[in-house]
Amino acid sequence: MTILANTDHQGEAIVAGDNVKILSIPAWLTHDLPEEDVTSLKRLEGTVMKVLEIDAHGYVWFGSSNNGRWFCLRPNELQVIRS
């Protein structure tokens, strides 16, 4: 499996704890999900979320430290938000 570069769509480095804007929810993520889950994920398009972790393959995970991973995206599907 290819390891993804840990950079957003503009080449900005992404690390766990960063705030990132979700540019879109891609079909590769939603194609086998129930409609209710797809609707919940699509609502996140354009929102800013904190990166929970980046796995060994380079996928960026979202969720919470209490409940764990919820979903992941590829780094190039995100935009880092710097204060």
C-alpha positions in Angstrom: 0.0 0.0 0.0 1.2 3.5 -0.8 1.9 5.8 2.0 0.2 9.2 1.5 2.1 12.5 1.9 1.2 14.3 5.1 0.4 17.5 3.2 -2.9 19.2 2.5 -4.2 20.2 -0.9 -1.9 23.2 -0.9 1.2 21.3 0.3 1.0 22.5 3.9 2.1 19.8 6.4 -0.6 18.2 8.6 0.1 16.8 12.1 -2.1 15.4 14.8 -3.9 18.2 16.7 -4.1 20.5 13.7 -7.3 22.2 12.8 -8.3 21.4 9.2 -11.1 22.3 6.9 -12.8 19.4 5.3 -13.0 20.3 1.6 -15.3 17.4 0.6 -16.5 14.0 1.6 -15.3 11.7 -1.2 -17.3 8.8 -2.7 -14.5 6.4 -1.8 -15.5 6.9 1.8 -19.3 6.8 1.5 -20.0 4.3 -1.3 -20.9 1.4 1.0 -22.4 3.3 3.9 -26.1 3.6 4.9 -27.8 6.8 3.7 -28.0 8.1 7.3 -24.2 7.9 7.7 -23.6 9.5 4.3 -25.9 12.4 5.3 -24.0 12.9 8.6 -20.6 12.9 6.8 -21.7 15.2 4.0 -22.8 17.8 6.7 -19.1 18.1 7.6 -18.1 19.5 4.2 -16.7 22.9 4.7 -16.4 22.6 8.5 -13.2 22.7 10.6 -12.2 19.7 12.7 -9.2 18.8 14.8 -7.0 15.9 13.5 -7.1 13.0 16.0 -4.2 11.1 14.4 -2.5 10.2 11.2 -2.1 6.5 10.6 0.9 4.6 9.3 -0.5 4.8 5.7 -1.0 8.6 5.9 -4.7 8.7 6.4 -6.0 11.6 8.6 -8.4 10.4 11.3 -11.1 12.4 13.0 -13.0 11.5 16.2 -12.3 12.0 19.9 -9.9 10.8 22.4 -12.8 9.4 24.4 -14.6 7.6 21.6 -11.8 6.9 19.2 -11.7 7.1 15.5 -14.8 8.0 13.6 -13.7 8.5 9.9 -10.6 9.3 7.9 -9.7 11.3 4.8 -6.7 11.6 2.6 -4.5 14.6 3.4 -5.1 16.2 0.0 -8.8 16.4 0.8 -8.1 18.8 3.6 -6.9 22.4 4.2 -4.8 23.2 7.2 -6.1 26.2 9.2 -3.4 28.1 11.0 -4.3 30.8 13.6 
